[in-house]
Amino acid sequence: TAVGSCLANKLGWKFYDADDYHPKENKEKMVKGIPLDDEGKIIWSKYDPGMLFSEENVSKNPDL
């Protein structure tokens, strides 16, 4: 996260941290070092891959 956000900032990119898309319960488990089970990982089935290739990001980062 630290490296990714620093690099994105330096390049003028928007940084998306995958952990930001987890519900509160998952974040609490991760903070405590408790691994997520399959049910906790289901959030990724709702993830929007189009976010990475949004017009905003592609126009700034054509090499994506």
PyMOL commands that place a pseudoatom at each C-alpha (Angstrom):
pseudoatom trace, name=CA, resn=THR, resi=1, chain=A, elem=C, hetatm=0, pos=[0.000, 0.000, 0.000]
pseudoatom trace, name=CA, resn=ALA, resi=2, chain=A, elem=C, hetatm=0, pos=[2.725, 2.467, 0.946]
pseudoatom trace, name=CA, resn=VAL, resi=3, chain=A, elem=C, hetatm=0, pos=[4.764, 1.811, -2.197]
pseudoatom trace, name=CA, resn=GLY, resi=4, chain=A, elem=C, hetatm=0, pos=[1.704, 1.749, -4.462]
pseudoatom trace, name=CA, resn=SER, resi=5, chain=A, elem=C, hetatm=0, pos=[0.267, 4.994, -3.131]
pseudoatom trace, name=CA, resn=CYS, resi=6, chain=A, elem=C, hetatm=0, pos=[3.649, 6.730, -3.287]
pseudoatom trace, name=CA, resn=LEU, resi=7, chain=A, elem=C, hetatm=0, pos=[4.231, 5.578, -6.859]
pseudoatom trace, name=CA, resn=ALA, resi=8, chain=A, elem=C, hetatm=0, pos=[0.721, 6.565, -7.947]
pseudoatom trace, name=CA, resn=ASN, resi=9, chain=A, elem=C, hetatm=0, pos=[1.166, 9.986, -6.365]
pseudoatom trace, name=CA, resn=LYS, resi=10, chain=A, elem=C, hetatm=0, pos=[4.500, 10.495, -8.106]
pseudoatom trace, name=CA, resn=LEU, resi=11, chain=A, elem=C, hetatm=0, pos=[2.990, 9.504, -11.480]
pseudoatom trace, name=CA, resn=GLY, resi=12, chain=A, elem=C, hetatm=0, pos=[-0.201, 11.492, -10.961]
pseudoatom trace, name=CA, resn=TRP, resi=13, chain=A, elem=C, hetatm=0, pos=[-2.349, 8.346, -10.954]
pseudoatom trace, name=CA, resn=LYS, resi=14, chain=A, elem=C, hetatm=0, pos=[-5.334, 7.568, -8.758]
pseudoatom trace, name=CA, resn=PHE, resi=15, chain=A, elem=C, hetatm=0, pos=[-4.476, 4.820, -6.261]
pseudoatom trace, name=CA, resn=TYR, resi=16, chain=A, elem=C, hetatm=0, pos=[-6.971, 2.066, -5.452]
pseudoatom trace, name=CA, resn=ASP, resi=17, chain=A, elem=C, hetatm=0, pos=[-6.204, -0.091, -2.428]
pseudoatom trace, name=CA, resn=ALA, resi=18, chain=A, elem=C, hetatm=0, pos=[-8.010, -3.424, -2.543]
pseudoatom trace, name=CA, resn=ASP, resi=19, chain=A, elem=C, hetatm=0, pos=[-8.431, -3.408, 1.235]
pseudoatom trace, name=CA, resn=ASP, resi=20, chain=A, elem=C, hetatm=0, pos=[-10.638, -0.319, 0.946]
pseudoatom trace, name=CA, resn=TYR, resi=21, chain=A, elem=C, hetatm=0, pos=[-13.299, -2.430, -0.759]
pseudoatom trace, name=CA, resn=HIS, resi=22, chain=A, elem=C, hetatm=0, pos=[-13.680, -4.949, 2.051]
pseudoatom trace, name=CA, resn=PRO, resi=23, chain=A, elem=C, hetatm=0, pos=[-16.545, -4.614, 4.527]
pseudoatom trace, name=CA, resn=LYS, resi=24, chain=A, elem=C, hetatm=0, pos=[-15.798, -3.509, 8.087]
pseudoatom trace, name=CA, resn=GLU, resi=25, chain=A, elem=C, hetatm=0, pos=[-15.910, -7.095, 9.403]
pseudoatom trace, name=CA, resn=ASN, resi=26, chain=A, elem=C, hetatm=0, pos=[-13.166, -8.194, 7.010]
pseudoatom trace, name=CA, resn=LYS, resi=27, chain=A, elem=C, hetatm=0, pos=[-10.994, -5.200, 7.861]
pseudoatom trace, name=CA, resn=GLU, resi=28, chain=A, elem=C, hetatm=0, pos=[-11.300, -6.023, 11.564]
pseudoatom trace, name=CA, resn=LYS, resi=29, chain=A, elem=C, hetatm=0, pos=[-10.186, -9.610, 10.888]
pseudoatom trace, name=CA, resn=MET, resi=30, chain=A, elem=C, hetatm=0, pos=[-7.236, -8.446, 8.785]
pseudoatom trace, name=CA, resn=VAL, resi=31, chain=A, elem=C, hetatm=0, pos=[-6.098, -6.009, 11.504]
pseudoatom trace, name=CA, resn=LYS, resi=32, chain=A, elem=C, hetatm=0, pos=[-6.136, -8.899, 13.985]
pseudoatom trace, name=CA, resn=GLY, resi=33, chain=A, elem=C, hetatm=0, pos=[-4.202, -11.133, 11.580]
pseudoatom trace, name=CA, resn=ILE, resi=34, chain=A, elem=C, hetatm=0, pos=[-7.157, -13.492, 11.072]
pseudoatom trace, name=CA, resn=PRO, resi=35, chain=A, elem=C, hetatm=0, pos=[-7.159, -14.906, 7.532]
pseudoatom trace, name=CA, resn=LEU, resi=36, chain=A, elem=C, hetatm=0, pos=[-10.316, -14.482, 5.502]
pseudoatom trace, name=CA, resn=ASP, resi=37, chain=A, elem=C, hetatm=0, pos=[-12.262, -17.609, 4.635]
pseudoatom trace, name=CA, resn=ASP, resi=38, chain=A, elem=C, hetatm=0, pos=[-13.989, -18.130, 1.286]
pseudoatom trace, name=CA, resn=GLU, resi=39, chain=A, elem=C, hetatm=0, pos=[-17.062, -16.256, 2.506]
pseudoatom trace, name=CA, resn=GLY, resi=40, chain=A, elem=C, hetatm=0, pos=[-14.898, -13.277, 3.454]
pseudoatom trace, name=CA, resn=LYS, resi=41, chain=A, elem=C, hetatm=0, pos=[-13.319, -13.243, 0.017]
pseudoatom trace, name=CA, resn=ILE, resi=42, chain=A, elem=C, hetatm=0, pos=[-16.639, -13.166, -1.854]
pseudoatom trace, name=CA, resn=ILE, resi=43, chain=A, elem=C, hetatm=0, pos=[-16.289, -9.360, -2.055]
pseudoatom trace, name=CA, resn=TRP, resi=44, chain=A, elem=C, hetatm=0, pos=[-14.103, -9.895, -5.126]
pseudoatom trace, name=CA, resn=SER, resi=45, chain=A, elem=C, hetatm=0, pos=[-17.064, -11.287, -7.051]
pseudoatom trace, name=CA, resn=LYS, resi=46, chain=A, elem=C, hetatm=0, pos=[-18.551, -7.792, -6.752]
pseudoatom trace, name=CA, resn=TYR, resi=47, chain=A, elem=C, hetatm=0, pos=[-15.320, -5.995, -7.712]
pseudoatom trace, name=CA, resn=ASP, resi=48, chain=A, elem=C, hetatm=0, pos=[-15.564, -3.782, -10.776]
pseudoatom trace, name=CA, resn=PRO, resi=49, chain=A, elem=C, hetatm=0, pos=[-12.504, -4.374, -12.989]
pseudoatom trace, name=CA, resn=GLY, resi=50, chain=A, elem=C, hetatm=0, pos=[-13.668, -1.456, -15.130]
pseudoatom trace, name=CA, resn=MET, resi=51, chain=A, elem=C, hetatm=0, pos=[-12.473, 0.862, -12.374]
pseudoatom trace, name=CA, resn=LEU, resi=52, chain=A, elem=C, hetatm=0, pos=[-8.857, 0.246, -13.374]
pseudoatom trace, name=CA, resn=PHE, resi=53, chain=A, elem=C, hetatm=0, pos=[-9.574, 0.949, -17.006]
pseudoatom trace, name=CA, resn=SER, resi=54, chain=A, elem=C, hetatm=0, pos=[-11.826, 3.928, -16.445]
pseudoatom trace, name=CA, resn=GLU, resi=55, chain=A, elem=C, hetatm=0, pos=[-11.592, 6.807, -18.900]
pseudoatom trace, name=CA, resn=GLU, resi=56, chain=A, elem=C, hetatm=0, pos=[-9.883, 8.885, -16.206]
pseudoatom trace, name=CA, resn=ASN, resi=57, chain=A, elem=C, hetatm=0, pos=[-7.100, 6.347, -15.671]
pseudoatom trace, name=CA, resn=VAL, resi=58, chain=A, elem=C, hetatm=0, pos=[-6.609, 5.326, -19.281]
pseudoatom trace, name=CA, resn=SER, resi=59, chain=A, elem=C, hetatm=0, pos=[-6.342, 8.914, -20.468]
pseudoatom trace, name=CA, resn=LYS, resi=60, chain=A, elem=C, hetatm=0, pos=[-3.628, 9.558, -17.878]
pseudoatom trace, name=CA, resn=ASN, resi=61, chain=A, elem=C, hetatm=0, pos=[-1.955, 6.164, -18.182]
pseudoatom trace, name=CA, resn=PRO, resi=62, chain=A, elem=C, hetatm=0, pos=[-2.214, 4.804, -21.734]
pseudoatom trace, name=CA, resn=ASP, resi=63, chain=A, elem=C, hetatm=0, pos=[0.205, 1.976, -20.888]
pseudoatom trace, name=CA, resn=LEU, resi=64, chain=A, elem=C, hetatm=0, pos=[-2.233, 0.333, -18.456]
for i in range(1, 64): cmd.bond("trace and resi %d" % i, "trace and resi %d" % (i + 1))
show_as sticks, trace
zoom trace
